[in-house]
Amino acid sequence: MPHAIRIHEYGGPEVMRWEEVPTEEPGPGEARLAQTAIGLNYIETRQRSGVYKVPLPGSIGMEACGVVEAVGDGVTVVKPGDRVAYAMGAPGAYTESRIMPAERLIPVPDWITDEQAAAMMLKGLTACYLTARTFKVQKRQTVLFHAAAGGVGLIICQLLRELGATVIGTVSTDEKAALAKEHGCTHPIIYTREDFAKRVQEITNGEGVSVVYDAVGKTTFEGSMASLAPFGMFVSFGASSGAIPPIDIGMLQNGGSLYATRPTLATHTAKREDMLSLADNLFDAVKRGIKIEINQQFALKDAAEAHRALEARETTGCTVLTV
Ligand SMILES: NC(=O)c1ccc[n+]([C@@H]2O[C@H](COP(=O)([O-])OP(=O)(O)OC[C@H]3O[C@@H](n4cnc5c(N)ncnc54)[C@H](OP(=O)(O)O)[C@@H]3O)[C@@H](O)[C@H]2O)c1
């Protein structure tokens, strides 16, 4: 029987249990995957702790790669034997065998490994839509990105370098600063030691940045708003340090006709054609040389250790759970 990481209650990493699960048959429009690699994402720590409610008992996880084993009636987009990956949809990726709606599956090109596909779908698609759709970054614009050495961070730094942007990136350690720099971050700032908003003003000669991509949240919100140039955009796309306070719309006026948005990959991939076109953008980026850095790997059954490392800010780049 296949195994899965399941939780019966919300809590710390210790609530994750390695359990046998039945092999299910796909219904109409569904496919069964034999999963080979699962990507780790910050959101899963929230699913586990109950900040985002998932059905209990149940599994967590949002992205993986695997091989189609069986398909249900009416499925035409994939067939048994196809290598596919996915990001988003219902939680439940931490498993060896999984039923998925076939429409959510993305064929993986031969030259991308299972581990790369699992590592990059959610984080890479996010980096693509943030820079090309949420705020279309132009050459010579200055961008502030928090947690620049993280999973989304190392991918987005490379994309922004390609676009010709100046990237100011915050990180917590010297090692992370060096890594972010290597991947295209022009000005790493160690925000655990320095007032990053003050440094942003120094770096930009008091002008501020065109866009802030902020998924750290609570601890960076105020400084992010203070770092924006007039007409700049505040993009809140996560809350690794906790939720931001409610925004008073008057703040946008006071900051200089600012914009604020809270995007999610779910909307950007809700339609299959949008998901596939974003995936093509990502595959093209990897072909051009954008690196998907898998800096940590754990066996799926040891997912609790991976969660501990992610929440302790010990990881860089992507983390993959292998089957
Ligand atoms: N909206 C969307 O569509 C979308 C999609 C994907 C991801 N996200 C969000 O993007 C963020 C990055 O995701 P990821 O999976 O790539 O994670 P990650 O960036 O690899 O890990 C989170 C990083 O946040 C920083 N951090 C700052 N304060 C923290 C705290 N109090 N506790 C823990 N970490 C803290 C740490 O970097 P330092 O040590 O350098 O501070 C840590 O390494 C997450 O908030 C995630 O939810 C959103």
The ligand as an SDF file (V2000), in Angstrom:
LIG
                    3D

 48 52  0  0  0  0  0  0  0  0999 V2000
    0.7240   34.3280   -3.1410 N   0  0  0  0  0  0  0  0  0  0  0  0
    1.2990   33.3710   -3.8230 C   0  0  0  0  0  0  0  0  0  0  0  0
    0.8820   33.0910   -4.9730 O   0  0  0  0  0  0  0  0  0  0  0  0
    2.4770   32.6530   -3.2450 C   0  0  0  0  0  0  0  0  0  0  0  0
    3.0630   31.6040   -3.9460 C   0  0  0  0  0  0  0  0  0  0  0  0
    4.2300   31.0150   -3.4360 C   0  0  0  0  0  0  0  0  0  0  0  0
    4.7610   31.4450   -2.2370 C   0  0  0  0  0  0  0  0  0  0  0  0
    4.1290   32.4310   -1.5390 N   0  0  0  0  0  0  0  0  0  0  0  0
    4.6890   32.9420   -0.2750 C   0  0  0  0  0  0  0  0  0  0  0  0
    6.0130   33.3650   -0.5460 O   0  0  0  0  0  0  0  0  0  0  0  0
    6.8190   33.1960    0.6150 C   0  0  0  0  0  0  0  0  0  0  0  0
    8.0670   32.4360    0.2360 C   0  0  0  0  0  0  0  0  0  0  0  0
    7.7200   31.0660    0.0490 O   0  0  0  0  0  0  0  0  0  0  0  0
    8.8480   29.9540   -0.0540 P   0  0  0  0  0  0  0  0  0  0  0  0
    8.1380   28.6480   -0.0300 O   0  0  0  0  0  0  0  0  0  0  0  0
    9.7690   30.2820   -1.1680 O   0  0  0  0  0  0  0  0  0  0  0  0
    9.6050   30.1230    1.3530 O   0  0  0  0  0  0  0  0  0  0  0  0
   11.0950   30.6530    1.6310 P   0  0  0  0  0  0  0  0  0  0  0  0
   11.2000   32.0630    1.1310 O   0  0  0  0  0  0  0  0  0  0  0  0
   12.0720   29.6530    1.1400 O   0  0  0  0  0  0  0  0  0  0  0  0
   11.1240   30.6110    3.2120 O   0  0  0  0  0  0  0  0  0  0  0  0
   10.6010   31.6520    3.9600 C   0  0  0  0  0  0  0  0  0  0  0  0
   11.6860   32.6970    4.2900 C   0  0  0  0  0  0  0  0  0  0  0  0
   11.0530   33.8080    4.9040 O   0  0  0  0  0  0  0  0  0  0  0  0
   11.9890   34.4970    5.7110 C   0  0  0  0  0  0  0  0  0  0  0  0
   11.3990   34.8370    7.0000 N   0  0  0  0  0  0  0  0  0  0  0  0
   11.3020   36.0940    7.4920 C   0  0  0  0  0  0  0  0  0  0  0  0
   10.7380   36.0780    8.6920 N   0  0  0  0  0  0  0  0  0  0  0  0
   10.4740   34.7960    8.9990 C   0  0  0  0  0  0  0  0  0  0  0  0
    9.8980   34.1640   10.1340 C   0  0  0  0  0  0  0  0  0  0  0  0
    9.4700   34.8600   11.1930 N   0  0  0  0  0  0  0  0  0  0  0  0
    9.7880   32.8140   10.1190 N   0  0  0  0  0  0  0  0  0  0  0  0
   10.1830   32.1110    9.0690 C   0  0  0  0  0  0  0  0  0  0  0  0
   10.7430   32.6600    7.9450 N   0  0  0  0  0  0  0  0  0  0  0  0
   10.8860   34.0010    7.9230 C   0  0  0  0  0  0  0  0  0  0  0  0
   13.2030   33.5610    5.8680 C   0  0  0  0  0  0  0  0  0  0  0  0
   14.2640   34.1060    5.0700 O   0  0  0  0  0  0  0  0  0  0  0  0
   15.3940   34.9980    5.8360 P   0  0  0  0  0  0  0  0  0  0  0  0
   16.0140   34.0640    6.8340 O   0  0  0  0  0  0  0  0  0  0  0  0
   16.3310   35.4340    4.7710 O   0  0  0  0  0  0  0  0  0  0  0  0
   14.6450   36.1190    6.4950 O   0  0  0  0  0  0  0  0  0  0  0  0
   12.7280   32.2330    5.2970 C   0  0  0  0  0  0  0  0  0  0  0  0
   13.7800   31.4940    4.7410 O   0  0  0  0  0  0  0  0  0  0  0  0
    5.9300   32.5240    1.6550 C   0  0  0  0  0  0  0  0  0  0  0  0
    5.3720   33.5120    2.5210 O   0  0  0  0  0  0  0  0  0  0  0  0
    4.8320   31.8940    0.8160 C   0  0  0  0  0  0  0  0  0  0  0  0
    3.6450   31.6760    1.5310 O   0  0  0  0  0  0  0  0  0  0  0  0
    3.0070   33.0270   -2.0290 C   0  0  0  0  0  0  0  0  0  0  0  0
  1  2  1  0
  2  3  2  0
  2  4  1  0
  4  5  1  0
  4 48  2  0
  5  6  2  0
  6  7  1  0
  7  8  2  0
  8  9  1  0
  8 48  1  0
  9 10  1  0
  9 46  1  0
 10 11  1  0
 11 12  1  0
 11 44  1  0
 12 13  1  0
 13 14  1  0
 14 15  2  0
 14 16  1  0
 14 17  1  0
 17 18  1  0
 18 19  2  0
 18 20  1  0
 18 21  1  0
 21 22  1  0
 22 23  1  0
 23 24  1  0
 23 42  1  0
 24 25  1  0
 25 26  1  0
 25 36  1  0
 26 27  1  0
 26 35  1  0
 27 28  2  0
 28 29  1  0
 29 30  1  0
 29 35  2  0
 30 31  1  0
 30 32  2  0
 32 33  1  0
 33 34  2  0
 34 35  1  0
 36 37  1  0
 36 42  1  0
 37 38  1  0
 38 39  2  0
 38 40  1  0
 38 41  1  0
 42 43  1  0
 44 45  1  0
 44 46  1  0
 46 47  1  0
M  CHG  2   8   1  16  -1
M  END
$$$$
